[in-house]
Amino acid sequence: MDNDFELKIGNTICNRYDILEMIGEGGNACVYKAKDTKTGKIVALKSFRSSDNMNKQRLMKDVERELNILKYVTHPGLPKVYDVIYDNELFYLVMEFVEGITLKEAVETRRLRRKDIKKIAMQIMSALYYLHSLEPPIVYRDLKPENIILMEENKIKLIDFGNAKRFNRDIVSDTFAVGSPKYAAPEQFGDRFGNGLYNTDIRTDIYSMGILLYYLANLETKIGNISVLKKIRYLIVFDRKYRKTIIKATQNSPKNRFQNIIEMMICFA
């Protein structure tokens, strides 16, 4: 993001939100810790910008989708979104401020015990189950350690719903390839056999959850979609259930994976 578009500490947005500090950035967005001067509440302000008009329109749709998805959720593993505001070139998503560090940072700076990893994994799957149980289901499509905040007592929040979608049974395939390649299911980008994009569904998140379990067990980030099943052969995990869950979840074909997150949770528990 260009420095000209970054907010300065002490700036006030829309005569209401005082910028306290930047807490994250990437792509077309920055996230700031801010104070709502009207309520006194600390919030997260996610700012988006684009100098390209076509990209700006797409970003605005992404922001509105994220707002519509999260505005009414009531799960402890999901953040609350309060509003979207516009100010000249920039537009902002006003969200619940979540105190903690990303799961990636936690893995890199501390040793997670087996029981901690299982507790974290079950919470993530619970949040996915909630999203998948809505009508229509919400497919998250970007599950990775950077998008999971670890709070006190190892409680979690999923963040960044810019790639999430409401599942539509009537479409043939997604319009755009989205997700993070290390954790994305093959159908998110087209598979190695030359097949194009699919209409991604809840089984896409199940694949990514399997890769995340692999990452937590091996503390390895260099995971390739093609070789993951070969690597699992040498997987050092806590028990047979853990290994079985990863293998089933990360099958290339969605029809060979767990068909819903409950099946995965039962196998893993």
C-alpha positions as semicolon CSV with decimal commas, in nm:
position;residue;x (nm);y (nm);z (nm)
1;M;0,000;0,000;0,000
2;D;0,132;0,346;-0,090
3;N;0,244;0,554;0,208
4;D;0,018;0,837;0,088
5;F;-0,280;0,623;0,176
6;E;-0,159;0,510;0,518
7;L;-0,324;0,674;0,817
8;K;-0,116;0,867;1,067
9;I;-0,135;0,803;1,440
10;G;-0,362;1,067;1,586
11;N;-0,570;1,110;1,269
12;T;-0,947;1,119;1,318
13;I;-1,161;0,943;1,058
14;C;-1,507;1,076;0,979
15;N;-1,491;1,296;1,292
16;R;-1,534;0,985;1,504
17;Y;-1,249;0,731;1,501
18;D;-0,910;0,829;1,648
19;I;-0,625;0,622;1,500
20;L;-0,409;0,472;1,777
21;E;-0,176;0,235;1,589
22;M;-0,140;0,017;1,282
23;I;-0,181;-0,351;1,368
24;G;-0,159;-0,515;1,025
25;E;-0,135;-0,461;0,650
26;G;-0,138;-0,651;0,324
27;G;-0,269;-0,629;-0,029
28;N;-0,512;-0,339;-0,056
29;A;-0,587;-0,308;0,314
30;C;-0,444;-0,184;0,644
31;V;-0,587;-0,257;0,987
32;Y;-0,568;-0,001;1,266
33;K;-0,650;0,004;1,634
34;A;-0,881;0,301;1,684
35;K;-1,099;0,462;1,949
36;D;-1,462;0,537;1,878
37;T;-1,496;0,883;2,030
38;K;-1,875;0,851;2,033
39;T;-1,889;0,535;2,246
40;G;-1,540;0,523;2,396
41;K;-1,499;0,169;2,259
42;I;-1,173;0,040;2,108
43;V;-1,234;-0,094;1,757
44;A;-1,040;-0,230;1,462
45;L;-1,059;-0,010;1,154
46;K;-0,983;-0,196;0,833
47;S;-0,907;0,054;0,556
48;F;-0,916;-0,023;0,185
49;R;-0,798;0,183;-0,105
50;S;-0,741;0,153;-0,478
51;S;-0,644;0,409;-0,739
52;D;-0,780;0,180;-1,011
53;N;-1,154;0,229;-1,055
54;M;-1,235;-0,130;-1,160
55;N;-1,037;-0,272;-0,870
56;K;-1,202;-0,020;-0,639
57;Q;-1,546;-0,144;-0,738
58;R;-1,441;-0,504;-0,670
59;L;-1,292;-0,405;-0,335
60;M;-1,615;-0,230;-0,237
61;K;-1,810;-0,544;-0,319
62;D;-1,566;-0,747;-0,106
63;V;-1,610;-0,504;0,184
64;E;-1,988;-0,512;0,159
65;R;-1,981;-0,891;0,143
66;E;-1,762;-0,909;0,453
67;L;-2,000;-0,671;0,631
68;N;-2,309;-0,867;0,530
69;I;-2,151;-1,197;0,632
70;L;-2,031;-1,090;0,976
71;K;-2,284;-0,829;1,085
72;Y;-2,526;-1,081;1,233
73;V;-2,298;-1,369;1,340
74;T;-2,311;-1,474;1,705
75;H;-2,030;-1,727;1,743
76;P;-1,746;-1,669;1,994
77;G;-1,490;-1,765;1,729
78;L;-1,604;-1,494;1,486
79;P;-1,552;-1,117;1,515
80;K;-1,836;-0,868;1,506
81;V;-1,852;-0,610;1,228
82;Y;-2,030;-0,287;1,312
83;D;-2,032;-0,069;1,002
84;V;-1,875;0,033;0,673
85;I;-1,787;0,398;0,614
86;Y;-1,660;0,591;0,310
87;D;-1,426;0,889;0,300
88;N;-1,299;1,013;-0,038
89;E;-1,054;0,755;-0,183
90;L;-1,071;0,533;0,123
91;F;-1,340;0,315;0,272
92;Y;-1,336;0,140;0,606
93;L;-1,480;-0,160;0,784
94;V;-1,540;-0,094;1,154
95;M;-1,489;-0,418;1,346
96;E;-1,453;-0,565;1,693
97;F;-1,097;-0,520;1,818
98;V;-0,947;-0,858;1,905
99;E;-0,655;-0,860;2,148
100;G;-0,402;-1,131;2,071
101;I;-0,149;-1,260;1,818
102;T;-0,192;-1,464;1,503
103;L;-0,164;-1,840;1,522
104;K;0,141;-1,812;1,297
105;E;0,310;-1,578;1,545
106;A;0,215;-1,809;1,832
107;V;0,368;-2,112;1,662
108;E;0,687;-1,919;1,585
109;T;0,734;-1,773;1,933
110;R;0,608;-2,033;2,175
111;R;0,572;-2,409;2,202
112;L;0,211;-2,521;2,179
113;R;0,136;-2,834;2,378
114;R;-0,063;-3,120;2,232
115;K;-0,372;-3,037;2,436
116;D;-0,343;-2,672;2,328
117;I;-0,332;-2,767;1,960
118;K;-0,636;-2,991;1,998
119;K;-0,827;-2,717;2,183
120;I;-0,739;-2,461;1,914
121;A;-0,831;-2,699;1,631
122;M;-1,170;-2,785;1,780
123;Q;-1,255;-2,415;1,821
124;I;-1,166;-2,345;1,458
125;M;-1,380;-2,635;1,341
126;S;-1,665;-2,513;1,562
127;A;-1,650;-2,169;1,395
128;L;-1,648;-2,333;1,051
129;Y;-1,944;-2,551;1,150
130;Y;-2,139;-2,238;1,246
131;L;-2,064;-2,073;0,910
132;H;-2,147;-2,390;0,717
133;S;-2,476;-2,432;0,908
134;L;-2,615;-2,098;0,794
135;E;-2,858;-2,085;0,504
136;P;-2,711;-2,044;0,257
137;P;-2,381;-2,179;0,394
138;I;-2,083;-1,944;0,416
139;V;-1,760;-2,084;0,270
140;Y;-1,462;-1,913;0,435
141;R;-1,205;-1,997;0,161
142;D;-0,896;-1,851;0,331
143;L;-0,818;-2,060;0,638
144;K;-0,452;-2,013;0,736
145;P;-0,253;-1,935;1,054
146;E;-0,232;-1,565;0,966
147;N;-0,613;-1,541;0,971
148;I;-0,656;-1,689;1,317
149;I;-0,609;-1,472;1,626
150;L;-0,504;-1,651;1,944
151;M;-0,630;-1,474;2,256
152;E;-0,601;-1,542;2,629
153;E;-0,656;-1,903;2,741
154;N;-0,595;-2,012;2,378
155;K;-0,933;-1,890;2,259
156;I;-0,950;-1,807;1,889
157;K;-1,112;-1,570;1,642
158;L;-1,118;-1,609;1,265
159;I;-1,046;-1,281;1,089
160;D;-1,045;-1,147;0,732
161;F;-1,359;-1,256;0,552
162;G;-1,270;-1,081;0,226
163;N;-1,261;-1,413;0,038
164;A;-1,568;-1,567;0,202
165;K;-1,882;-1,630;-0,001
166;R;-2,238;-1,747;0,040
167;F;-2,272;-2,078;-0,140
168;N;-2,496;-2,068;-0,447
169;R;-2,602;-2,408;-0,579
170;D;-2,712;-2,258;-0,909
171;I;-2,369;-2,149;-1,036
172;V;-2,125;-2,378;-1,214
173;S;-1,798;-2,231;-1,090
174;D;-1,645;-1,940;-0,900
175;T;-1,562;-1,627;-1,099
176;F;-1,223;-1,565;-0,942
177;A;-0,949;-1,783;-0,796
178;V;-0,915;-1,684;-0,429
179;G;-0,734;-1,812;-0,124
180;S;-0,375;-1,872;-0,014
181;P;-0,201;-2,135;-0,230
182;K;-0,030;-2,316;0,061
183;Y;-0,364;-2,387;0,226
184;A;-0,614;-2,366;-0,060
185;A;-0,799;-2,672;-0,190
186;P;-0,717;-2,772;-0,550
187;E;-1,058;-2,659;-0,676
188;Q;-0,992;-2,299;-0,566
189;F;-0,731;-2,250;-0,838
190;G;-0,804;-2,539;-1,073
191;D;-0,630;-2,872;-1,026
192;R;-0,307;-3,012;-1,166
193;F;-0,497;-3,213;-1,428
194;G;-0,597;-2,894;-1,608
195;N;-0,949;-2,872;-1,470
196;G;-1,075;-2,517;-1,413
197;L;-1,237;-2,356;-1,111
198;Y;-1,519;-2,529;-0,927
199;N;-1,815;-2,391;-0,738
200;T;-1,630;-2,413;-0,407
201;D;-1,836;-2,543;-0,116
202;I;-1,790;-2,633;0,250
203;R;-1,554;-2,917;0,157
204;T;-1,307;-2,651;0,043
205;D;-1,276;-2,533;0,405
206;I;-1,240;-2,894;0,518
207;Y;-0,934;-2,934;0,294
208;S;-0,776;-2,617;0,434
209;M;-0,849;-2,735;0,788
210;G;-0,661;-3,055;0,710
211;I;-0,360;-2,859;0,588
212;L;-0,377;-2,642;0,900
213;L;-0,369;-2,955;1,119
214;Y;-0,066;-3,072;0,923
215;Y;0,103;-2,736;0,984
216;L;0,032;-2,747;1,358
217;A;0,168;-3,100;1,390
218;N;0,483;-3,038;1,189
219;L;0,542;-2,664;1,234
220;E;0,607;-2,651;0,862
221;T;0,486;-2,380;0,627
222;K;0,623;-2,508;0,296
223;I;0,325;-2,722;0,208
224;G;0,241;-2,791;-0,155
225;N;-0,103;-2,919;-0,258
226;I;0,043;-3,185;-0,484
227;S;0,290;-3,335;-0,238
228;V;0,099;-3,306;0,088
229;L;-0,035;-3,663;0,083
230;K;0,314;-3,798;0,020
231;K;0,444;-3,597;0,314
232;I;0,173;-3,732;0,543
233;R;0,330;-4,075;0,502
234;Y;0,612;-3,947;0,725
235;L;0,388;-3,739;0,948
236;I;0,476;-3,723;1,315
237;V;0,149;-3,669;1,496
238;F;0,004;-3,728;1,839
239;D;-0,221;-4,020;1,756
240;R;-0,380;-4,220;1,478
241;K;-0,696;-4,008;1,484
242;Y;-0,493;-3,696;1,405
243;R;-0,325;-3,865;1,108
244;K;-0,651;-4,017;0,984
245;T;-0,825;-3,679;1,001
246;I;-0,557;-3,507;0,793
247;I;-0,549;-3,778;0,528
248;K;-0,927;-3,781;0,486
249;A;-0,960;-3,401;0,485
250;T;-0,688;-3,339;0,226
251;Q;-0,803;-3,568;-0,051
252;N;-0,776;-3,396;-0,391
253;S;-1,134;-3,475;-0,484
254;P;-1,400;-3,307;-0,264
255;K;-1,619;-3,619;-0,281
256;N;-1,345;-3,820;-0,105
257;R;-1,310;-3,579;0,189
258;F;-1,530;-3,543;0,494
259;Q;-1,861;-3,416;0,360
260;N;-1,920;-3,184;0,655
261;I;-1,724;-3,047;0,947
262;I;-1,910;-3,261;1,203
263;E;-1,772;-3,576;1,043
264;M;-1,425;-3,424;1,072
265;M;-1,473;-3,325;1,438
266;I;-1,593;-3,675;1,529
267;C;-1,289;-3,832;1,362
268;F;-1,052;-3,585;1,528
269;A;-1,196;-3,589;1,881
